[in-house]
Amino acid sequence: MENKAQNYTPEQTQLIVEQYKSGTPVEQIAQTIGKTTRSVVAKLSREGVYVAKSKASAGVRVKKSDLVERIANRVGVPSEVFESLEKANHEVLEHLAAKLDA
């Protein structure tokens, strides 16, 4: 059986783990050692140290159905009347609801 080329030396592995734990961005680590960001993330994951970035959010996103219900209540009609509004863009519904709340 052929020996497979080693992708990361033990020294590289130790270096990237130390840098990652000290807060160095993965992109910078990858550039420093001449590897892709995906490769470094995969290696850090195999080493058990990588923590995936959480999606940035300003808060919990309101469901379209809740926005449609809020709009219907402001206008004074049953929410079933505006049921097809749930197909509208979420951002549009948020703006409409905000204008009616003002």
N, CA, C and O atoms as a printed pandas DataFrame, in Angstrom:
     atom_number atom_name residue_name chain_id  residue_number  x_coord  y_coord  z_coord
0              1         N          MET        A               1    0.837   -1.186    0.000
1              2        CA          MET        A               1    0.000    0.000    0.000
2              3         C          MET        A               1    0.876    1.243    0.000
3              4         O          MET        A               1    1.855    1.323    0.742
4              5         N          GLU        A               2    0.520    2.205   -0.833
5              6        CA          GLU        A               2    1.312    3.432   -0.923
6              7         C          GLU        A               2    1.112    4.315    0.300
7              8         O          GLU        A               2    0.042    4.337    0.908
8              9         N          ASN        A               3    2.167    5.038    0.640
9             10        CA          ASN        A               3    2.039    6.016    1.715
10            11         C          ASN        A               3    1.377    7.263    1.160
11            12         O          ASN        A               3    1.802    7.805    0.140
12            13         N          LYS        A               4    0.348    7.705    1.830
13            14        CA          LYS        A               4   -0.364    8.905    1.410
14            15         C          LYS        A               4    0.410   10.118    1.909
15            16         O          LYS        A               4    0.911   10.129    3.034
16            17         N          ALA        A               5    0.502   11.139    1.059
17            18        CA          ALA        A               5    1.194   12.367    1.458
18            19         C          ALA        A               5    0.454   13.006    2.624
19            20         O          ALA        A               5   -0.775   13.087    2.637
20            21         N          GLN        A               6    1.220   13.450    3.584
21            22        CA          GLN        A               6    0.637   14.063    4.770
22            23         C          GLN        A               6    0.219   15.495    4.446
23            24         O          GLN        A               6    1.038   16.310    4.022
24            25         N          ASN        A               7   -1.059   15.791    4.650
25            26        CA          ASN        A               7   -1.592   17.110    4.328
26            27         C          ASN        A               7   -1.147   18.152    5.349
27            28         O          ASN        A               7   -0.799   19.276    4.984
28            29         N          TYR        A               8   -1.158   17.784    6.611
29            30        CA          TYR        A               8   -0.726   18.673    7.701
30            31         C          TYR        A               8    0.316   17.956    8.540
31            32         O          TYR        A               8    0.103   16.824    8.976
32            33         N          THR        A               9    1.425   18.608    8.762
33            34        CA          THR        A               9    2.431   18.045    9.652
34            35         C          THR        A               9    1.941   18.230   11.087
35            36         O          THR        A               9    1.075   19.066   11.346
36            37         N          PRO        A              10    2.489   17.457   12.011
37            38        CA          PRO        A              10    2.105   17.658   13.412
38            39         C          PRO        A              10    2.391   19.096   13.872
39            40         O          PRO        A              10    1.649   19.653   14.681
40            41         N          GLU        A              11    3.473   19.691   13.349
41            42        CA          GLU        A              11    3.811   21.070   13.721
42            43         C          GLU        A              11    2.767   22.053   13.188
43            44         O          GLU        A              11    2.365   22.983   13.887
44            45         N          GLN        A              12    2.326   21.835   11.926
45            46        CA          GLN        A              12    1.291   22.698   11.354
46            47         C          GLN        A              12   -0.007   22.571   12.143
47            48         O          GLN        A              12   -0.682   23.562   12.422
48            49         N          THR        A              13   -0.338   21.346   12.493
49            50        CA          THR        A              13   -1.564   21.110   13.254
50            51         C          THR        A              13   -1.507   21.840   14.576
51            52         O          THR        A              13   -2.464   22.510   14.964
52            53         N          GLN        A              14   -0.385   21.714   15.272
53            54        CA          GLN        A              14   -0.224   22.386   16.561
54            55         C          GLN        A              14   -0.317   23.904   16.382
55            56         O          GLN        A              14   -0.950   24.589   17.186
56            57         N          LEU        A              15    0.309   24.420   15.336
57            58        CA          LEU        A              15    0.305   25.856   15.074
58            59         C          LEU        A              15   -1.106   26.374   14.811
59            60         O          LEU        A              15   -1.521   27.373   15.400
60            61         N          ILE        A              16   -1.846   25.698   13.927
61            62        CA          ILE        A              16   -3.175   26.210   13.605
62            63         C          ILE        A              16   -4.130   26.102   14.799
63            64         O          ILE        A              16   -4.988   26.964   14.987
64            65         N          VAL        A              17   -3.982   25.047   15.601
65            66        CA          VAL        A              17   -4.828   24.909   16.792
66            67         C          VAL        A              17   -4.520   26.037   17.776
67            68         O          VAL        A              17   -5.435   26.648   18.328
68            69         N          GLU        A              18   -3.235   26.312   17.995
69            70        CA          GLU        A              18   -2.843   27.387   18.917
70            71         C          GLU        A              18   -3.336   28.745   18.419
71            72         O          GLU        A              18   -3.870   29.545   19.188
72            73         N          GLN        A              19   -3.146   28.994   17.114
73            74        CA          GLN        A              19   -3.584   30.267   16.558
74            75         C          GLN        A              19   -5.100   30.415   16.654
75            76         O          GLN        A              19   -5.607   31.480   17.007
76            77         N          TYR        A              20   -5.811   29.347   16.340
77            78        CA          TYR        A              20   -7.274   29.406   16.394
78            79         C          TYR        A              20   -7.747   29.674   17.820
79            80         O          TYR        A              20   -8.628   30.504   18.045
80            81         N          LYS        A              21   -7.153   28.964   18.781
81            82        CA          LYS        A              21   -7.547   29.143   20.182
82            83         C          LYS        A              21   -7.216   30.546   20.693
83            84         O          LYS        A              21   -7.862   31.046   21.614
84            85         N          SER        A              22   -6.202   31.177   20.089
85            86        CA          SER        A              22   -5.834   32.526   20.524
86            87         C          SER        A              22   -6.682   33.602   19.841
87            88         O          SER        A              22   -6.534   34.791   20.124
88            89         N          GLY        A              23   -7.579   33.170   18.932
89            90        CA          GLY        A              23   -8.499   34.117   18.324
90            91         C          GLY        A              23   -8.155   34.571   16.922
91            92         O          GLY        A              23   -8.827   35.445   16.375
92            93         N          THR        A              24   -7.129   34.001   16.335
93            94        CA          THR        A              24   -6.759   34.361   14.963
94            95         C          THR        A              24   -7.848   33.868   14.020
95            96         O          THR        A              24   -8.251   32.709   14.109
96            97         N          PRO        A              25   -8.336   34.721   13.118
97            98        CA          PRO        A              25   -9.371   34.289   12.171
98            99         C          PRO        A              25   -8.879   33.145   11.285
99           100         O          PRO        A              25   -7.712   33.111   10.895
100          101         N          VAL        A              26   -9.767   32.223   10.976
101          102        CA          VAL        A              26   -9.431   31.047   10.169
102          103         C          VAL        A              26   -8.854   31.471    8.824
103          104         O          VAL        A              26   -7.909   30.855    8.332
104          105         N          GLU        A              27   -9.415   32.515    8.229
105          106        CA          GLU        A              27   -8.939   32.984    6.930
106          107         C          GLU        A              27   -7.466   33.390    6.994
107          108         O          GLU        A              27   -6.694   33.126    6.073
108          109         N          GLN        A              28   -7.097   34.030    8.088
109          110        CA          GLN        A              28   -5.711   34.466    8.265
110          111         C          GLN        A              28   -4.790   33.270    8.488
111          112         O          GLN        A              28   -3.681   33.227    7.955
112          113         N          ILE        A              29   -5.246   32.311    9.266
113          114        CA          ILE        A              29   -4.460   31.095    9.502
114          115         C          ILE        A              29   -4.207   30.389    8.175
115          116         O          ILE        A              29   -3.085   29.974    7.886
116          117         N          ALA        A              30   -5.263   30.257    7.369
117          118        CA          ALA        A              30   -5.147   29.578    6.080
118          119         C          ALA        A              30   -4.129   30.276    5.186
119          120         O          ALA        A              30   -3.308   29.623    4.543
120          121         N          GLN        A              31   -4.185   31.584    5.150
121          122        CA          GLN        A              31   -3.254   32.347    4.313
122          123         C          GLN        A              31   -1.821   32.163    4.805
123          124         O          GLN        A              31   -0.896   32.037    4.003
124          125         N          THR        A              32   -1.641   32.149    6.107
125          126        CA          THR        A              32   -0.310   32.008    6.697
126          127         C          THR        A              32    0.353   30.689    6.317
127          128         O          THR        A              32    1.549   30.654    6.028
128          129         N          ILE        A              33   -0.424   29.599    6.315
129          130        CA          ILE        A              33    0.177   28.288    6.042
130          131         C          ILE        A              33   -0.010   27.827    4.602
131          132         O          ILE        A              33    0.414   26.731    4.238
132          133         N          GLY        A              34   -0.643   28.664    3.784
133          134        CA          GLY        A              34   -0.799   28.328    2.370
134          135         C          GLY        A              34   -1.833   27.258    2.085
135          136         O          GLY        A              34   -1.672   26.468    1.155
136          137         N          LYS        A              35   -2.882   27.226    2.867
137          138        CA          LYS        A              35   -3.978   26.268    2.671
138          139         C          LYS        A              35   -5.268   27.061    2.459
139          140         O          LYS        A              35   -5.321   28.266    2.705
140          141         N          THR        A              36   -6.305   26.361    1.998
141          142        CA          THR        A              36   -7.599   27.020    1.846
142          143         C          THR        A              36   -8.285   27.128    3.201
143          144         O          THR        A              36   -7.989   26.377    4.130
144          145         N          THR        A              37   -9.202   28.073    3.291
145          146        CA          THR        A              37   -9.959   28.241    4.530
146          147         C          THR        A              37  -10.729   26.965    4.849
147          148         O          THR        A              37  -10.769   26.529    5.999
148          149         N          ARG        A              38  -11.339   26.369    3.831
149          150        CA          ARG        A              38  -12.107   25.140    4.040
150          151         C          ARG        A              38  -11.239   24.013    4.588
151          152         O          ARG        A              38  -11.681   23.235    5.434
152          153         N          SER        A              39  -10.000   23.929    4.102
153          154        CA          SER        A              39   -9.082   22.899    4.568
154          155         C          SER        A              39   -8.757   23.099    6.049
155          156         O          SER        A              39   -8.745   22.150    6.833
156          157         N          VAL        A              40   -8.498   24.336    6.406
157          158        CA          VAL        A              40   -8.160   24.645    7.809
158          159         C          VAL        A              40   -9.361   24.374    8.713
159          160         O          VAL        A              40   -9.208   23.805    9.794
160          161         N          VAL        A              41  -10.550   24.776    8.278
161          162        CA          VAL        A              41  -11.758   24.518    9.067
162          163         C          VAL        A              41  -11.953   23.017    9.256
163          164         O          VAL        A              41  -12.282   22.564   10.352
164          165         N          ALA        A              42  -11.751   22.248    8.188
165          166        CA          ALA        A              42  -11.898   20.788    8.276
166          167         C          ALA        A              42  -10.896   20.199    9.264
167          168         O          ALA        A              42  -11.242   19.336   10.071
168          169         N          LYS        A              43   -9.658   20.668    9.195
169          170        CA          LYS        A              43   -8.625   20.143   10.104
170          171         C          LYS        A              43   -8.938   20.518   11.550
171          172         O          LYS        A              43   -8.819   19.688   12.452
172          173         N          LEU        A              44   -9.338   21.764   11.767
173          174        CA          LEU        A              44   -9.689   22.190   13.127
174          175         C          LEU        A              44  -10.891   21.405   13.650
175          176         O          LEU        A              44  -10.974   21.107   14.841
176          177         N          SER        A              45  -11.815   21.073   12.760
177          178        CA          SER        A              45  -12.978   20.271   13.153
178          179         C          SER        A              45  -12.539   18.869   13.562
179          180         O          SER        A              45  -13.000   18.335   14.571
180          181         N          ARG        A              46  -11.636   18.273   12.764
181          182        CA          ARG        A              46  -11.131   16.932   13.100
182          183         C          ARG        A              46  -10.376   16.946   14.426
183          184         O          ARG        A              46  -10.367   15.958   15.161
184          185         N          GLU        A              47   -9.747   18.072   14.716
185          186        CA          GLU        A              47   -9.007   18.189   15.980
186          187         C          GLU        A              47   -9.944   18.496   17.155
187          188         O          GLU        A              47   -9.525   18.487   18.312
188          189         N          GLY        A              48  -11.210   18.766   16.843
189          190        CA          GLY        A              48  -12.207   18.996   17.894
190          191         C          GLY        A              48  -12.186   20.380   18.505
191          192         O          GLY        A              48  -12.681   20.569   19.616
192          193         N          VAL        A              49  -11.623   21.355   17.805
193          194        CA          VAL        A              49  -11.541   22.700   18.382
194          195         C          VAL        A              49  -12.374   23.741   17.638
195          196         O          VAL        A              49  -12.660   24.806   18.184
196          197         N          TYR        A              50  -12.766   23.445   16.398
197          198        CA          TYR        A              50  -13.482   24.444   15.605
198          199         C          TYR        A              50  -14.913   24.609   16.095
199          200         O          TYR        A              50  -15.620   23.630   16.335
200          201         N          VAL        A              51  -15.323   25.853   16.239
201          202        CA          VAL        A              51  -16.693   26.178   16.603
202          203         C          VAL        A              51  -17.267   26.989   15.450
203          204         O          VAL        A              51  -16.765   28.064   15.122
204          205         N          ALA        A              52  -18.320   26.466   14.842
205          206        CA          ALA        A              52  -18.931   27.148   13.695
206          207         C          ALA        A              52  -19.490   28.499   14.124
207          208         O          ALA        A              52  -20.002   28.656   15.233
208          209         N          LYS        A              53  -19.379   29.469   13.218
209          210        CA          LYS        A              53  -19.936   30.790   13.485
210          211         C          LYS        A              53  -21.446   30.673   13.500
211          212         O          LYS        A              53  -22.044   29.998   12.662
212          213         N          SER        A              54  -22.045   31.338   14.460
213          214        CA          SER        A              54  -23.503   31.347   14.481
214          215         C          SER        A              54  -23.998   32.430   13.540
215          216         O          SER        A              54  -23.320   33.432   13.313
216          217         N          LYS        A              55  -25.161   32.221   13.007
217          218        CA          LYS        A              55  -25.724   33.211   12.099
218          219         C          LYS        A              55  -26.060   34.462   12.885
219          220         O          LYS        A              55  -26.680   34.408   13.948
220          221         N          ALA        A              56  -25.642   35.578   12.344
221          222        CA          ALA        A              56  -25.931   36.845   13.004
222          223         C          ALA        A              56  -27.399   37.172   12.806
223          224         O          ALA        A              56  -27.929   37.113   11.696
224          225         N          SER        A              57  -28.037   37.516   13.903
225          226        CA          SER        A              57  -29.428   37.921   13.799
226          227         C          SER        A              57  -29.725   38.959   14.857
227          228         O          SER        A              57  -29.172   38.932   15.957
228          229         N          ALA        A              58  -30.584   39.850   14.514
229          230        CA          ALA        A              58  -30.955   40.914   15.439
230          231         C          ALA        A              58  -31.974   40.408   16.444
231          232         O          ALA        A              58  -32.275   41.095   17.420
232          233         N          GLY        A              59  -32.490   39.257   16.226
233          234        CA          GLY        A              59  -33.489   38.685   17.115
234          235         C          GLY        A              59  -34.220   37.570   16.400
235          236         O          GLY        A              59  -33.819   37.130   15.323
236          237         N          VAL        A              60  -35.285   37.126   17.009
237          238        CA          VAL        A              60  -36.069   36.055   16.423
238          239         C          VAL        A              60  -36.893   36.630   15.280
239          240         O          VAL        A              60  -37.532   37.672   15.426
240          241         N          ARG        A              61  -36.874   35.957   14.163
241          242        CA          ARG        A              61  -37.617   36.412   12.990
242          243         C          ARG        A              61  -39.094   36.080   13.166
243          244         O          ARG        A              61  -39.449   34.957   13.525
244          245         N          VAL        A              62  -39.940   37.057   12.912
245          246        CA          VAL        A              62  -41.379   36.883   13.026
246          247         C          VAL        A              62  -41.881   36.111   11.806
247          248         O          VAL        A              62  -41.470   36.389   10.680
248          249         N          LYS        A              63  -42.759   35.152   12.031
249          250        CA          LYS        A              63  -43.312   34.366   10.927
250          251         C          LYS        A              63  -44.181   35.245   10.043
251          252         O          LYS        A              63  -44.802   36.200   10.510
252          253         N          LYS        A              64  -44.217   34.907    8.761
253          254        CA          LYS        A              64  -45.065   35.644    7.821
254          255         C          LYS        A              64  -46.525   35.585    8.258
255          256         O          LYS        A              64  -47.246   36.580    8.174
256          257         N          SER        A              65  -46.954   34.421    8.723
257          258        CA          SER        A              65  -48.359   34.274    9.139
258          259         C          SER        A              65  -48.691   35.224   10.288
259          260         O          SER        A              65  -49.799   35.756   10.354
260          261         N          ASP        A              66  -47.736   35.438   11.189
261          262        CA          ASP        A              66  -47.956   36.375   12.296
262          263         C          ASP        A              66  -48.016   37.815   11.794
263          264         O          ASP        A              66  -48.804   38.623   12.285
264          265         N          LEU        A              67  -47.172   38.126   10.809
265          266        CA          LEU        A              67  -47.205   39.473   10.230
266          267         C          LEU        A              67  -48.531   39.723    9.524
267          268         O          LEU        A              67  -49.111   40.800    9.660
268          269         N          VAL        A              68  -49.014   38.741    8.774
269          270        CA          VAL        A              68  -50.287   38.883    8.069
270          271         C          VAL        A              68  -51.424   39.064    9.077
271          272         O          VAL        A              68  -52.328   39.872    8.863
272          273         N          GLU        A              69  -51.373   38.317   10.159
273          274        CA          GLU        A              69  -52.403   38.450   11.196
274          275         C          GLU        A              69  -52.369   39.845   11.817
275          276         O          GLU        A              69  -53.414   40.448   12.058
276          277         N          ARG        A              70  -51.169   40.351   12.074
277          278        CA          ARG        A              70  -51.019   41.696   12.638
278          279         C          ARG        A              70  -51.580   42.754   11.680
279          280         O          ARG        A              70  -52.268   43.682   12.103
280          281         N          ILE        A              71  -51.279   42.602   10.395
281          282        CA          ILE        A              71  -51.779   43.544    9.380
282          283         C          ILE        A              71  -53.309   43.486    9.328
283          284         O          ILE        A              71  -53.978   44.519    9.305
284          285         N          ALA        A              72  -53.850   42.268    9.311
285          286        CA          ALA        A              72  -55.302   42.099    9.256
286          287         C          ALA        A              72  -55.975   42.732   10.469
287          288         O          ALA        A              72  -57.018   43.373   10.337
288          289         N          ASN        A              73  -55.393   42.559   11.637
289          290        CA          ASN        A              73  -55.954   43.144   12.854
290          291         C          ASN        A              73  -55.957   44.664   12.780
291          292         O          ASN        A              73  -56.917   45.305   13.208
292          293         N          ARG        A              74  -54.883   45.249   12.238
293          294        CA          ARG        A              74  -54.793   46.706   12.117
294          295         C          ARG        A              74  -55.841   47.260   11.152
295          296         O          ARG        A              74  -56.390   48.343   11.355
296          297         N          VAL        A              75  -56.103   46.486   10.099
297          298        CA          VAL        A              75  -57.062   46.926    9.088
298          299         C          VAL        A              75  -58.493   46.608    9.532
299          300         O          VAL        A              75  -59.449   47.209    9.040
300          301         N          GLY        A              76  -58.634   45.664   10.461
301          302        CA          GLY        A              76  -59.950   45.327   10.985
302          303         C          GLY        A              76  -60.687   44.261   10.192
303          304         O          GLY        A              76  -61.915   44.282   10.115
304          305         N          VAL        A              77  -59.954   43.339    9.607
305          306        CA          VAL        A              77  -60.580   42.233    8.863
306          307         C          VAL        A              77  -60.030   40.906    9.385
307          308         O          VAL        A              77  -58.955   40.872    9.983
308          309         N          PRO        A              78  -60.757   39.828    9.162
309          310        CA          PRO        A              78  -60.237   38.516    9.572
310          311         C          PRO        A              78  -58.939   38.199    8.814
311          312         O          PRO        A              78  -58.801   38.555    7.644
312          313         N          SER        A              79  -58.009   37.543    9.467
313          314        CA          SER        A              79  -56.717   37.247    8.840
314          315         C          SER        A              79  -56.865   36.359    7.610
315          316         O          SER        A              79  -56.003   36.385    6.731
316          317         N          GLU        A              80  -57.934   35.577    7.528
317          318        CA          GLU        A              80  -58.155   34.710    6.369
318          319         C          GLU        A              80  -58.311   35.529    5.085
319          320         O          GLU        A              80  -57.987   35.053    3.997
320          321         N          VAL        A              81  -58.804   36.753    5.216
321          322        CA          VAL        A              81  -58.991   37.619    4.051
322          323         C          VAL        A              81  -57.642   37.916    3.398
323          324         O          VAL        A              81  -57.546   38.017    2.175
324          325         N          PHE        A              82  -56.605   38.052    4.219
325          326        CA          PHE        A              82  -55.264   38.385    3.719
326          327         C          PHE        A              82  -54.353   37.164    3.638
327          328         O          PHE        A              82  -53.133   37.309    3.562
328          329         N          GLU        A              83  -54.920   35.984    3.654
329          330        CA          GLU        A              83  -54.128   34.750    3.668
330          331         C          GLU        A              83  -53.096   34.696    2.540
331          332         O          GLU        A              83  -51.978   34.223    2.743
332          333         N          SER        A              84  -53.464   35.173    1.368
333          334        CA          SER        A              84  -52.536   35.120    0.228
334          335         C          SER        A              84  -51.336   36.051    0.418
335          336         O          SER        A              84  -50.342   35.921   -0.297
336          337         N          LEU        A              85  -51.412   36.980    1.362
337          338        CA          LEU        A              85  -50.274   37.865    1.639
338          339         C          LEU        A              85  -49.055   37.093    2.149
339          340         O          LEU        A              85  -47.928   37.581    2.060
340          341         N          GLU        A              86  -49.279   35.903    2.677
341          342        CA          GLU        A              86  -48.164   35.104    3.194
342          343         C          GLU        A              86  -47.170   34.743    2.102
343          344         O          GLU        A              86  -46.043   34.342    2.393
344          345         N          LYS        A              87  -47.582   34.884    0.842
345          346        CA          LYS        A              87  -46.686   34.600   -0.279
346          347         C          LYS        A              87  -45.792   35.799   -0.585
347          348         O          LYS        A              87  -44.853   35.689   -1.373
348          349         N          ALA        A              88  -46.078   36.927    0.028
349          350        CA          ALA        A              88  -45.296   38.140   -0.222
350          351         C          ALA        A              88  -43.927   38.039    0.441
351          352         O          ALA        A              88  -43.702   37.203    1.316
352          353         N          ASN        A              89  -43.029   38.896    0.010
353          354        CA          ASN        A              89  -41.691   38.982    0.564
354          355         C          ASN        A              89  -41.767   39.348    2.050
355          356         O          ASN        A              89  -42.533   40.233    2.432
356          357         N          HIS        A              90  -40.979   38.673    2.882
357          358        CA          HIS        A              90  -40.990   38.902    4.329
358          359         C          HIS        A              90  -40.698   40.365    4.672
359          360         O          HIS        A              90  -41.358   40.956    5.527
360          361         N          GLU        A              91  -39.711   40.934    4.000
361          362        CA          GLU        A              91  -39.331   42.318    4.269
362          363         C          GLU        A              91  -40.477   43.281    3.956
363          364         O          GLU        A              91  -40.702   44.241    4.692
364          365         N          VAL        A              92  -41.189   43.026    2.879
365          366        CA          VAL        A              92  -42.331   43.865    2.502
366          367         C          VAL        A              92  -43.409   43.797    3.580
367          368         O          VAL        A              92  -43.974   44.817    3.973
368          369         N          LEU        A              93  -43.684   42.588    4.050
369          370        CA          LEU        A              93  -44.686   42.424    5.105
370          371         C          LEU        A              93  -44.279   43.155    6.382
371          372         O          LEU        A              93  -45.117   43.754    7.055
372          373         N          GLU        A              94  -42.992   43.101    6.711
373          374        CA          GLU        A              94  -42.516   43.808    7.904
374          375         C          GLU        A              94  -42.712   45.314    7.765
375          376         O          GLU        A              94  -43.147   45.975    8.708
376          377         N          HIS        A              95  -42.394   45.856    6.592
377          378        CA          HIS        A              95  -42.567   47.298    6.371
378          379         C          HIS        A              95  -44.040   47.689    6.438
379          380         O          HIS        A              95  -44.395   48.702    7.041
380          381         N          LEU        A              96  -44.884   46.887    5.821
381          382        CA          LEU        A              96  -46.321   47.169    5.838
382          383         C          LEU        A              96  -46.866   47.142    7.256
383          384         O          LEU        A              96  -47.609   48.038    7.658
384          385         N          ALA        A              97  -46.503   46.130    8.002
385          386        CA          ALA        A              97  -46.964   46.023    9.390
386          387         C          ALA        A              97  -46.461   47.200   10.223
387          388         O          ALA        A              97  -47.201   47.752   11.038
388          389         N          ALA        A              98  -45.196   47.582   10.016
389          390        CA          ALA        A              98  -44.637   48.703   10.777
390          391         C          ALA        A              98  -45.377   50.008   10.453
391          392         O          ALA        A              98  -45.665   50.798   11.353
392          393         N          LYS        A              99  -45.684   50.232    9.173
393          394        CA          LYS        A              99  -46.418   51.450    8.775
394          395         C          LYS        A              99  -47.811   51.472    9.392
395          396         O          LYS        A              99  -48.287   52.523    9.821
396          397         N          LEU        A             100  -48.463   50.315    9.436
397          398        CA          LEU        A             100  -49.797   50.270   10.013
398          399         C          LEU        A             100  -49.760   50.418   11.536
399          400         O          LEU        A             100  -50.723   50.894   12.136
400          401         N          ASP        A             101  -48.652   50.011   12.159
401          402        CA          ASP        A             101  -48.500   50.151   13.612
402          403         C          ASP        A             101  -48.222   51.589   14.017
403          404         O          ASP        A             101  -48.506   51.993   15.144
404          405         N          ALA        A             102  -47.662   52.358   13.088
405          406        CA          ALA        A             102  -47.252   53.741   13.414
406          407         C          ALA        A             102  -48.433   54.676   13.575
407          408         O          ALA        A             102  -48.249   55.862   13.848
